[in-house]
Amino acid sequence: MPSTKPLWQLPALLLAGLVAGALVGWLAGGRVMAGIALVAIAEILVLLIHIRRSTQATATVDASAPRKSRLLASHLRDLHATARQWPDAVVILDNDQRIRWFNRAAETLLGLHRPSDRAVRWPERMAGTELAACLDPDAGGLPYEATAPGQPESQLSIDLLPFGDRQQLLLARDVSHISRLEQIRRDFVANVSHELRTPLTVIHGYLELLDPEDVPELAPVLTEMRSQSRRMGQIVEDLLTLSRLETQHEVTDERVPMAALLAIVHKEALALSQGRHQIALESTAAMDLLGSPRDLHSALSNLVSNAVRYTPTGGSITIRWQRTPEGALYSVSDTGFGIPAAHLARLTERFYRVSSSRSRESGGTGLGLSIVKHVLNLHQARLQIDSTPGVGSTFVCHFGRARLLPPEHA
């Protein structure tokens, strides 16, 4: 027997669930999930409008049509009110990047005005602001960070989601309070690191003056104290490096001769390995990089030292530098322990460790991959991590064509 439920009932139920889901996603900080729910809400809104029009067209046939139409109109008003009161800015852009619709938060955060800004192209409306480039695919990825127009103290985080027929849903959230907390954290870490540097240097200096051979009974203790002193010193240096990178927005571009840098990194790996691994260097890209020699050396060397530390004796490590259609890549592959997939997304967090005991034994600081990520971000590059437990890992740095230079001797 065919269903007698009205056509609008299922979309309306879906709509209620999506509104609830979007609110939960927003409250939990899941901006992407909330955005996806908003896209679905908008799509169902279009469906409900079509159903309402169809219901109105058949009003003369169905005596209950007026009541259904009023109920459907009520759902539409509720949806419109929800979107209007949404705490994040929501803007619908058509396939020509023209503003089709925006909510109340977009007026406050983005400075949009109705009705004058409707049908205006986004790049033209935002000309002269940091938001003008947020639709550019080469703008540096999402979420896009920018200062709110006319509000230099407000920092926005922008996301873009596909919507409808070649349209886009732009979501903007005020993250000023998060930025302030991050700045407080960075200042604290930098200040503490600076304060620790001098006493650690003094302690390490005195430990170096003590010869374990003079007091054999204390030799194991002195050796361990020296090792831990060096490790603490390295942690402080890495923290200072990370603090500098986090507050740095661009690099002073210099030519980085990759042949020489690769040779240095390879030599450092051999010295750290002390013959315990087979370490190969494969360079097929006759290209140099444009960027910071010191920071790039730090990033590339960090990846190799990690491979040496986490690959058992007898394993192999391969360093590669090669061209790709998009630019060039630097990769480090090993036959080490491998990393479970559940940990991959968090590897670049400071002090994140897959295995605390193994990390301590290896002598790592837990900051290396975080430094790598920040260095690559400054060079508009990205880090890709592939790993299989028990097989090994590959860390790949992707550099765009804009960062490549032909060798000087070419």
C-alpha positions as CSV (number, residue, x, y, z in Angstrom):
1,M,0.0,0.0,0.0
2,P,1.5,3.4,-1.0
3,S,2.6,5.7,1.8
4,T,0.2,8.5,2.7
5,K,2.8,10.6,4.4
6,P,3.1,14.1,2.9
7,L,6.2,14.7,0.7
8,W,7.5,17.4,3.1
9,Q,7.6,15.3,6.2
10,L,10.8,13.3,5.5
11,P,12.8,16.4,4.5
12,A,11.5,18.3,7.5
13,L,12.6,15.5,9.9
14,L,16.0,15.4,8.2
15,L,16.1,19.2,8.6
16,A,15.5,19.1,12.3
17,G,18.2,16.5,12.7
18,L,20.7,18.4,10.7
19,V,20.1,21.6,12.6
20,A,20.7,19.8,15.9
21,G,23.8,18.1,14.4
22,A,25.1,21.4,13.2
23,L,24.7,23.0,16.6
24,V,26.4,20.1,18.3
25,G,29.2,20.3,15.8
26,W,29.7,24.0,16.4
27,L,29.6,23.6,20.2
28,A,32.2,20.9,20.0
29,G,34.4,23.0,17.9
30,G,34.0,20.8,14.8
31,R,33.7,23.5,12.3
32,V,34.0,21.3,9.2
33,M,31.2,18.9,10.4
34,A,29.0,21.9,11.3
35,G,29.7,23.3,7.9
36,I,28.8,20.1,6.2
37,A,25.5,20.1,8.1
38,L,24.9,23.7,7.0
39,V,25.4,22.6,3.4
40,A,22.9,19.8,3.8
41,I,20.5,22.2,5.5
42,A,20.7,24.6,2.6
43,E,20.1,21.7,0.1
44,I,17.0,20.5,2.0
45,L,15.8,24.1,2.2
46,V,15.8,24.2,-1.6
47,L,13.9,20.9,-1.7
48,L,11.3,22.1,0.8
49,I,10.8,25.3,-1.3
50,H,10.1,23.1,-4.4
51,I,7.7,20.9,-2.4
52,R,5.9,24.0,-1.1
53,R,5.4,25.3,-4.5
54,S,4.1,21.9,-5.7
55,T,1.8,21.8,-2.7
56,Q,0.4,25.3,-3.5
57,A,-0.1,24.3,-7.2
58,T,-2.3,21.4,-6.1
59,A,-4.2,23.3,-3.4
60,T,-7.4,23.1,-5.4
61,V,-7.3,19.3,-5.5
62,D,-6.2,18.5,-1.9
63,A,-8.3,20.1,0.8
64,S,-5.5,19.7,3.3
65,A,-3.0,21.5,1.2
66,P,-3.4,24.9,2.9
67,R,-2.6,23.4,6.3
68,K,0.4,21.5,4.8
69,S,1.6,24.7,3.1
70,R,1.4,26.7,6.4
71,L,3.3,23.9,8.2
72,L,6.0,23.9,5.5
73,A,6.2,27.7,5.6
74,S,6.8,27.4,9.4
75,H,9.7,25.0,8.8
76,L,11.2,27.4,6.3
77,R,10.9,30.3,8.7
78,D,12.6,28.2,11.4
79,L,15.4,27.2,9.1
80,H,15.9,30.8,8.0
81,A,16.0,32.0,11.6
82,T,18.5,29.3,12.5
83,A,20.8,30.3,9.7
84,R,20.4,34.0,10.4
85,Q,21.3,33.6,14.1
86,W,24.2,31.2,13.5
87,P,27.2,32.4,15.6
88,D,29.6,31.9,12.7
89,A,29.5,34.0,9.6
90,V,27.9,32.1,6.7
91,V,28.1,33.3,3.1
92,I,26.8,31.6,0.0
93,L,28.8,32.3,-3.2
94,D,27.7,31.4,-6.7
95,N,30.0,29.9,-9.4
96,D,31.1,33.5,-10.3
97,Q,32.1,34.2,-6.7
98,R,29.1,36.5,-6.3
99,I,27.5,36.9,-2.8
100,R,24.1,35.3,-3.0
101,W,23.2,35.3,0.7
102,F,24.8,35.9,4.2
103,N,23.6,35.8,7.8
104,R,23.8,38.3,10.6
105,A,27.2,37.2,11.9
106,A,28.6,37.9,8.4
107,E,27.5,41.5,8.8
108,T,29.4,41.8,12.1
109,L,32.5,39.7,11.3
110,L,33.0,40.5,7.6
111,G,31.4,43.9,7.4
112,L,28.8,42.9,4.8
113,H,25.7,45.0,4.3
114,R,22.3,44.1,2.9
115,P,21.0,44.5,0.3
116,S,23.9,46.5,-1.3
117,D,26.4,43.6,-1.1
118,R,24.2,41.0,-2.6
119,A,25.3,39.9,-6.1
120,V,28.7,41.7,-5.6
121,R,31.8,39.6,-6.4
122,W,33.7,38.5,-3.3
123,P,37.2,39.6,-4.5
124,E,35.9,43.0,-5.4
125,R,33.9,43.5,-2.2
126,M,37.0,42.4,-0.1
127,A,39.6,44.3,-2.2
128,G,42.3,45.7,0.0
129,T,41.7,43.3,2.9
130,E,43.3,39.9,3.7
131,L,40.0,38.2,2.9
132,A,40.3,39.1,-0.8
133,A,42.6,36.1,-1.5
134,C,40.8,33.5,0.6
135,L,39.1,32.0,-2.5
136,D,42.4,31.6,-4.3
137,P,43.4,27.9,-4.4
138,D,47.0,29.0,-4.0
139,A,46.3,31.1,-0.9
140,G,48.0,28.5,1.3
141,G,45.3,26.0,2.2
142,L,42.4,25.9,4.6
143,P,41.5,27.0,7.2
144,Y,42.6,30.4,5.9
145,E,43.6,32.8,8.6
146,A,42.9,36.5,8.1
147,T,42.2,39.8,10.0
148,A,38.6,40.9,10.1
149,P,37.9,43.9,7.8
150,G,38.1,47.1,9.8
151,Q,38.9,45.2,13.0
152,P,42.6,44.7,13.3
153,E,42.3,43.1,16.7
154,S,40.0,40.3,15.4
155,Q,41.4,37.2,13.8
156,L,39.2,35.1,11.6
157,S,39.5,31.4,10.5
158,I,37.9,30.8,7.1
159,D,36.7,27.5,5.7
160,L,35.2,26.9,2.2
161,L,32.8,24.0,1.4
162,P,31.3,23.0,-2.0
163,F,27.6,23.7,-2.2
164,G,25.0,23.1,-4.8
165,D,25.9,23.5,-8.5
166,R,29.5,24.8,-8.4
167,Q,28.7,27.1,-5.5
168,Q,30.6,27.6,-2.3
169,L,29.7,28.0,1.4
170,L,32.1,30.3,3.2
171,L,32.3,29.9,7.0
172,A,34.2,32.4,9.1
173,R,34.8,32.2,12.9
174,D,36.3,34.7,15.2
175,V,39.3,33.0,16.8
176,S,40.8,36.0,18.4
177,H,40.6,34.6,21.9
178,I,42.4,31.4,20.7
179,S,45.1,33.5,19.0
180,R,45.6,35.4,22.3
181,L,45.9,32.2,24.3
182,E,48.4,30.8,21.7
183,Q,50.5,34.0,22.0
184,I,50.5,33.7,25.8
185,R,51.7,30.1,25.5
186,R,54.4,31.0,23.0
187,D,55.7,33.9,25.2
188,F,55.7,31.6,28.2
189,V,57.6,28.8,26.4
190,A,60.1,31.3,25.0
191,N,60.7,33.0,28.3
192,V,61.1,29.8,30.2
193,S,63.5,28.4,27.6
194,H,65.7,31.5,27.8
195,E,65.8,31.3,31.6
196,L,66.7,27.7,31.5
197,R,69.5,28.0,28.9
198,T,72.1,29.7,31.2
199,P,71.8,27.4,34.3
200,L,71.8,24.4,32.0
201,T,75.0,25.6,30.3
202,V,76.7,26.1,33.7
203,I,75.6,22.6,34.9
204,H,76.8,21.0,31.7
205,G,80.1,22.8,31.9
206,Y,80.8,21.6,35.4
207,L,79.9,18.1,34.5
208,E,82.3,18.1,31.6
209,L,85.1,19.2,34.1
210,L,84.5,16.0,36.2
211,D,86.5,13.1,34.8
212,P,84.7,9.7,35.5
213,E,88.2,8.1,35.6
214,D,89.0,10.1,38.7
215,V,86.1,8.7,40.6
216,P,85.3,5.3,39.1
217,E,82.6,4.5,41.6
218,L,80.6,7.6,40.3
219,A,81.4,6.9,36.6
220,P,77.9,5.5,35.7
221,V,76.2,8.4,37.5
222,L,78.4,11.1,35.9
223,T,77.8,9.5,32.4
224,E,74.0,9.6,32.9
225,M,74.1,13.1,34.3
226,R,76.1,14.3,31.2
227,S,73.6,12.5,28.9
228,Q,70.6,14.1,30.6
229,S,72.2,17.5,30.7
230,R,72.8,17.3,26.9
231,R,69.3,16.2,26.3
232,M,67.8,19.0,28.4
233,G,70.0,21.5,26.6
234,Q,68.7,20.1,23.2
235,I,65.1,20.4,24.4
236,V,65.7,24.1,25.3
237,E,67.3,24.8,21.9
238,D,64.4,23.1,20.1
239,L,61.9,25.0,22.1
240,L,63.6,28.3,21.3
241,T,63.7,27.3,17.6
242,L,60.0,26.4,17.7
243,S,59.1,29.6,19.4
244,R,60.9,31.6,16.7
245,L,59.3,29.6,13.9
246,E,55.8,30.1,15.3
247,T,56.1,33.9,15.5
248,Q,57.8,34.1,12.0
249,H,55.5,34.8,9.1
250,E,58.0,34.7,6.2
251,V,61.5,33.7,5.5
252,T,64.4,35.7,4.0
253,D,64.8,33.8,0.7
254,E,68.3,32.7,-0.2
255,R,69.6,30.1,-2.7
256,V,69.9,26.7,-0.9
257,P,72.4,24.5,-2.9
258,M,70.7,21.1,-2.5
259,A,73.6,19.0,-3.6
260,A,75.7,20.4,-0.8
261,L,72.8,20.3,1.8
262,L,72.0,16.6,0.9
263,A,75.7,15.7,1.3
264,I,75.8,17.3,4.8
265,V,72.5,15.6,5.8
266,H,73.9,12.2,4.6
267,K,77.1,12.7,6.5
268,E,75.3,13.6,9.7
269,A,73.1,10.5,9.3
270,L,76.2,8.3,8.9
271,A,77.8,9.8,12.0
272,L,74.6,9.3,14.1
273,S,74.2,5.8,12.9
274,Q,77.8,4.8,13.6
275,G,77.6,1.9,11.1
276,R,74.4,0.4,12.5
277,H,72.4,1.1,9.3
278,Q,72.6,1.1,5.5
279,I,72.0,4.7,4.5
280,A,71.6,5.6,0.8
281,L,71.3,9.0,-0.9
282,E,69.4,9.2,-4.2
283,S,69.3,12.6,-5.9
284,T,67.8,12.9,-9.3
285,A,66.5,16.5,-9.2
286,A,69.2,18.9,-10.4
287,M,67.4,21.8,-8.6
288,D,68.2,24.1,-5.7
289,L,65.6,25.5,-3.3
290,L,64.7,29.1,-2.4
291,G,64.4,29.7,1.3
292,S,66.2,29.7,4.6
293,P,69.4,27.6,4.6
294,R,69.4,27.2,8.3
295,D,65.7,26.2,8.7
296,L,65.7,23.9,5.7
297,H,68.8,22.2,7.1
298,S,67.1,21.8,10.4
299,A,64.0,20.3,8.9
300,L,65.7,17.9,6.5
301,S,68.2,16.8,9.1
302,N,65.4,16.2,11.7
303,L,63.7,13.7,9.4
304,V,66.9,11.8,8.8
305,S,67.9,11.7,12.5
306,N,64.4,10.4,13.4
307,A,64.8,7.6,10.9
308,V,68.2,6.6,12.4
309,R,66.8,6.7,15.9
310,Y,63.7,4.6,15.2
311,T,65.2,2.0,12.8
312,P,66.7,-1.1,14.5
313,T,70.3,-2.1,13.9
314,G,70.7,-3.6,10.4
315,G,67.9,-1.6,8.9
316,S,68.1,0.6,5.8
317,I,67.4,4.3,5.3
318,T,67.0,6.0,1.9
319,I,67.2,9.8,1.4
320,R,65.7,11.0,-1.9
321,W,65.5,14.3,-3.8
322,Q,63.5,14.2,-7.0
323,R,61.3,16.2,-9.3
324,T,57.6,15.9,-9.5
325,P,55.0,17.5,-11.9
326,E,54.1,19.9,-9.1
327,G,57.7,20.7,-8.1
328,A,60.1,18.5,-6.1
329,L,60.1,16.3,-3.1
330,Y,62.5,15.3,-0.4
331,S,61.8,12.0,1.3
332,V,63.3,9.8,4.0
333,S,62.3,6.1,4.0
334,D,63.2,3.6,6.6
335,T,62.6,0.0,7.6
336,G,62.0,0.9,11.2
337,F,59.2,0.1,13.7
338,G,56.5,1.8,11.7
339,I,53.7,4.0,13.2
340,P,50.0,2.9,13.7
341,A,47.6,4.9,11.6
342,A,45.8,6.2,14.7
343,H,48.9,8.3,15.6
344,L,49.8,9.8,12.2
345,A,47.6,12.9,12.4
346,R,49.2,13.9,15.7
347,L,52.8,13.3,15.0
348,T,53.6,16.9,14.3
349,E,52.3,18.0,17.7
350,R,55.0,19.2,20.1
351,F,56.0,16.5,22.6
352,Y,53.7,13.9,21.1
353,R,55.1,10.4,21.4
354,V,53.9,7.1,19.9
355,S,56.0,5.2,22.5
356,S,57.3,7.2,25.4
357,S,59.9,4.6,26.5
358,R,61.2,4.2,22.9
359,S,61.4,8.0,22.5
360,R,63.4,8.4,25.7
361,E,65.8,5.5,24.7
362,S,66.3,7.1,21.3
363,G,67.3,10.5,22.8
364,G,64.7,12.5,20.9
365,T,63.1,15.7,22.3
366,G,59.6,15.2,20.9
367,L,59.9,18.5,19.0
368,G,61.5,17.5,15.8
369,L,58.5,16.9,13.6
370,S,56.8,20.0,15.0
371,I,59.8,22.0,13.8
372,V,59.7,20.3,10.4
373,K,56.0,21.2,10.0
374,H,56.6,24.9,10.8
375,V,59.6,25.1,8.5
376,L,57.7,23.6,5.7
377,N,54.7,26.0,6.3
378,L,57.0,29.0,6.0
379,H,58.2,27.6,2.7
380,Q,54.7,26.9,1.4
381,A,55.5,23.2,1.5
382,R,53.7,20.3,3.1
383,L,54.6,17.1,5.0
384,Q,53.2,13.7,4.0
385,I,53.6,10.7,6.3
386,D,53.1,7.1,5.2
387,S,53.8,4.3,7.6
388,T,53.1,0.6,8.2
389,P,53.8,-1.0,11.6
390,G,56.5,-3.5,11.4
391,V,57.5,-2.4,7.8
392,G,58.7,1.2,8.1
393,S,57.9,4.8,7.4
394,T,58.3,7.4,4.7
395,F,58.3,11.1,5.4
396,V,57.9,13.3,2.3
397,C,58.3,17.1,2.0
398,H,56.5,18.5,-1.1
399,F,57.9,21.7,-2.4
400,G,56.1,23.8,-5.1
401,R,57.6,25.0,-8.3
402,A,57.9,28.5,-7.0
403,R,60.5,27.3,-4.5
404,L,62.8,25.7,-7.1
405,L,65.8,27.2,-8.8
406,P,68.1,25.8,-11.4
407,P,71.7,25.1,-10.1
408,E,74.1,27.9,-10.4
409,H,76.4,25.9,-12.7
410,A,73.6,25.0,-15.1
